[in-house]
Amino acid sequence: MRRLLPGVFGLVLLCCGMAVAQESAPIVLGLHADMSSGSALAGEAILRGAQLAIAEINEQGGLLGGRKLELVVRDHHGVPTRATEQLPELASTPHLVAVLSGLHGPPVVQNLRYIHEQRLIVVSPWASTSGVVHHDWSPNYTFRVSVNDQQMAEYLIAQALARGHKRLGIVLEKTAWGRSNKTAFSEALARRQMTPACMQWINWADADGEEQLAEVERAGADALLLAANAPESAAIVRALMRRPADKRLPIFAHGGISGPDFVRQSGALLSQVELHVVQTFSFIGNPGARAKAAAARYHALFGTRSEEEIFGPAGTAQAYDAVWLLALAIQKAKSTERSRVRDALERLGPYEGLVRTYQPPFTPSRHEALSPADYKLATFNPRGVLVLAQP
């Protein structure tokens, strides 16, 4: 028996060492987004928002008795098949608790089976595709701190009608996200006993929106509802700017074009188009103490000097809030075990974030943190910066 004791003692030491290592290891979050293609700057905005929150949390002592938060990033270029290839490696990252998704919804929707089989928490700080959160998997491991296509459609149509427009044309990108918006717009119009004047589709990477815009004009539309990301929306706007000023249809657009990718690809004179974009947040003129503190930290981390230089502000703020909500859930769960953190997300108390005060952010039956009450319209100023048109 005495001969066994050194071995047993060594095993005890090994187990204790492993426990200590586990208790001091960093807690890892992932970012899975387009970081290098047409919506790369949207991915960068999410990244910066997450980094802001992580810096704050770590400065305040980290989580679970001092464990620091870390972020790992994987670039899927907005391509669902690439996301599928990358997810196993990302999900198996040691100490990874949750993943922030990017601007695109399809990389999440097409991988819901794997996400739920692996009990991988995914929080969307930008993608609005309904199916990201609304599906048949239970328990649900996907959450959203962003706009929602169904609510967005209702909001945009209401805003267009309130400005006197009666014949609404629609242009959608030809993706799963576009199809989600087709359903949302069609149902919202049907509830008003209306149909679209025209519905057109634009392919990914189409450089010319002339054909789609001409069809909308021939249908007699007096305003355009637009749900496409930066490259495709820019093609529509460039076609619109070739018209005389008095012939340019007003556009009511989804927030997918709120990043600098769209401004860069649209060309000059963007402010000469009547373009309304849905946003949930702006640093510009924001009197909130938390917004001012976050802007100051942003300037210090990324070398900017004014709030106008903070690109993709809604995505930045939503990512910031998403990371803080995950941190609070980890603390509440007293664990990094994914199922326990998922359950804790549904039981969080009120939290005062950048975008809103969440009361609470999620419940077992609601994984949407935002509502139409958080939606606002913004327009581009002459410097290509989105400015809220209403408080």
N, C-alpha and C positions, 0 to 999 in steps of 0.2 A: 504493500500500500504506500509505503514511504517513497518507493521509486516513482510512483505516479504523481506524487505531490508537485515536484518541479514542473512537470508538464501541465498539470492543472493550473498551477500558479501562473505559468506563462500564458495559458489560454485566457485566464482572467485578465491579465495585464493587456493582452491583445484586444479583448472585448472592450475593456475600459478605454483603451486608446482609440478604438474605432468610435466609441460613443462620444468621446471628447472631440474627435475630428468632425463628427457629424454635427455636434452642437456649435462648432465654430465655423463650419463651412459656409460660404456665401449662399444666399438664396437667389436662384436664377429665374429671370423672366426672359421670354423670347420675343423677338419682333420678326414676323414673317410677312414680307411686303415686297412690292416693286421698289427697288433701290437704285435701278440703273436704266430703266426704259422710259416710256412716255409719261409715266406718273411718278418718276423718281423723287421729285421734290416734295410730293405729298408724303412719300415714305420718310423723307428727311424731316418733314414737319412733325410727324408722329414720333420719330426717333428723338428729336429735340425735346418734345413735350415729356417723353418718358425719362430722358436724362435729367430734366429739371426736377421732376418729382423724386427720382432716385437720389440725386444730390442732396435734396432736403432731408429725405428719410435717413440717409446715412449720416448726415451731419447731426441729426437728432438722436443718434445712437443705434440706428439699424432696427432690426426686428428680432423678436424671440430672445431677448437677452444679449443683444449685441451683434447678431449676424448681419452682415452687409448685403445689400441688394446688388446684383449684377445683371447686365443685359447682354444677351447674345443675339446677333442679327443674321438672318438668312434672306437672300434675295431671290424671289421666284419670278421676277420680271412681269408679274401680273398674269402668269400662265398657269392654269390649274394643274396641268400634268406635271409641270416642274415642281409645284407645291407638293403634289402627291409623292414625288421622288424624294423630296427633302424632309417631309414630316417625320419619318421613322428616326432619322438621325437627330432631328431637333427634339423630338419627344423623349429620346433616350439620354439627353444631356443630363449629367449628374446634377441633382438638386433643382431641376427645372420644375416650377410649379404651374406656370401659366404662360400663354402666348398672346401677344397683341397682334391682331391681323392688320392688313393695310387698307388701301383705298378700294381694292377690288373685292367684291363678294364671292364670285365663283370659286376662287381657290379654297374658300372655306366650305361653301355649299357642296362642292363635289368631293369633299373629304370628310363629310359628317360621320360616316360609318367609322372610319379610322379614329377620328377625334373622340368619339364616344366609347369605342372599344378600348382605347388607351386611357380613358378618363382624363383627357387633356382639356384643361380650362382654356377657352379662347374668348377674349374680350375684343370687340370691334370698336375702335375709336374713330372710325371713318366709314367703312363699308355699310351701305344702307339697304342692301338686298334683303327682302323680307325673310327669305329662307335661311339666312345666317342664324337667326334666332328662333324663327317660327317653323317647327318641323315636328316629327313624331317621336324623336328620340327622348327617352325618359330613363333616369333623370337627365335634365338638359344641362350640358356643359358649356353652352355658348351664351354670351351676354353682350349687350351693346351699350356704349356710351356715345351715341351719335344719332343722326336723324334716321328715320324709317321711311321706306318708299311709300307705304300706304298713307301715312300721315303727311309726307311731303307732297304727294299728289293733291290731297285735299287742300293743303295750304296754298300751293301755287295756283290752283284753279280759283280758289276764293280770292286771292290777291289780284289775279287777272280780271275776274268779273267785277271786283270792286272798283277797278279803274275803267270800267265801261266797255271792256272787250267782250264780244259775244260769240265769235267764231274762232275757235282755238285750234290751230294746227299743232301737230306733235312730231318731233324728230327724236328718235331713240337709237342708241348704239346697238348693233346686232350681236348681242351677247346675252347670257343668262340674266345679267343685270338689266339689260334693256327689256327683256321679256317680263321681268318683275315689274318694271315701270309701266309697260303696256297694260298689264292687268290692273295696276293701281290707278292709272289715269282713266282707263275705260270704266272701271267701277265707280270712281268718284264722279265722272261725268254722268253716268247712268243714274246715279242717285239724284241728279238734278234734271233728269229727263233730257239730257243732252248727248250728242255724239260728237267726236272730233271732226273738224272740217276736213282734215287730212291726217294720215299717219304715215310717216316715212322712216326708213331705216338707213343707217350709215354704218359701213363696215369699219372694223378696227383699222387704223392707219390710213384711212381715206384722206387724201390731201385736198380734195375739192368737194365742197358741199353744194355746188351750184345746182346739181340735178335735184337734190332733196328740197332745197329752198324754192326752186322754180315750181315744183309740184305743190308746195304749200301755198305759194302765191296764186297759182291757177285755181286752187280750191276756194279762194276768196277768204282765207284766214285773215283776221285782223290782229292776231298776236300768236306767238310761237312758244310752246312749252318744250323745253329742251332737257333731255336726260342723256348725256354722253360725257365721257371724260375729256381731258384736256386736248389731245390731238384732234379728235373728231369734232368737238365743239368749236375749236379754233377754225377748222375748215368751214363750218357753217357761218361763223362770224366774218371770216374773210370774204365769203361770197356776199354776205349782207352789206359789207362796207363798199362793195362795188356798185351798189345802188345809190341813186340820189338820196340825199338826207331825208326828203319827205316821203320816200318810198320804202324806208327801212322798217320792217316790222319790229315791234317791241318783243323782247325775249324775256321769259320767266324761266330761270334755269336752276337745275339741281346743284347742290353744293360741290359736286365732283369737279367743278372748274375753278375752285377757289384758290388754288395754288399758283405759284409763279410760272409753272409749266405752261398754263393756258395763256398767261399774259405774254410770255416770250413767243409763243407760237401764233398768237393772233395778230401781231404786228402793231404798228402805230395807230393812233387815233381811236383806241378802244373806247375811250370815254365819250366818243361821238355816237355810239350805239346805245339805244335805250335797253340796257341789260340789267335785269334784276336777278340777284343770286341769293339763295337761301344760306344763311349763316346762323350759328348759335352763339358766337362770341367774337369780341374784338378787344384788343389791348388799347386801341386808339381812343383816347378820351374816357377810358374806363376809370371811374372814381373808386372802385373797390380796393381796399387795402391789400387783399391777397393778389389781385391782378397787378397792382403796382409792384409788389414784392417779387412776383414771378417775372415781370418785365425786367426789373433790375437784375435779377439773377440771370436771365436770358442774355442781357447785354454783356454781363461779366463773363459768361461761359462762351459766347459765340461772337463776341467782338462787334456787336451792333450798337448803334447809338440812339436810334429812335424807334418808336413802336411801329412806324410804317415799314421798317426793315424786317419785322417778324412775319415771315411768309407762312401761309396756311394757318392763320391764327386759330380757327375753330378746331382743326385737326390737332394742333399743338395743345390747346387747352383740354380737349377731350382725352388725349393720351395722358396728359398730366393727371386728370381726374381719375382715369382708369387705373393708373399705377397706384395712386393713393387708395382707391377702393380695394384693390388687391392686397395692399399692405395692411389695411385695416382688417380684412378678412383673415389674413394669416395670423395677425395678432389675436383676433377673436377665436380662431380655431385652435390657437396654441400649438400649431403644427404646420408642416409643409405638405402633409399628405393631401393629395389633390381632392379626394372626395370630401374631406372635412373642410377644406378651404371653399369648395363649391357650395357646400351647405351653409357656411358662414356668410358667403356673399348674399344669400337670400335672407339673412337675419341681421344685417347691419342696421345700426341706428342712423339718425340724421348725420349728414356730413356736409360742411360748407366748402364746396369746391370752387373752381374758377368759373365754370359754365353756369352753375346753379347751386342752390342748397338742396341736397337730395334728402327726401323725407318719406321713406328711405329710398336708396337707389334701386334696389331690387326686392322682389318678394318671390315665393315659390311659384306664383302664377304670372309674374311679370319680370321678364329679363331685359326690358327696355328702361334705361335710366332717364331718358329724355322724353319730352312730350311736345306737341305743337305749341304749347305756351312758351317754349324756349326758342322757337323759330323766329327769325327776323330777316328782312330783306336788306341787301347791301348792293351798292353800285361801285363801279371802278372810277376812281378820280383820275385826273390827267396824268398822274404818275404811275398808273396801273395798279393802284392799291385799293383793296376793297374797304369801303367805309359804310358803316351801318346807316341806313336811311331812316331808321326809327329807333327810339331808345329801347 
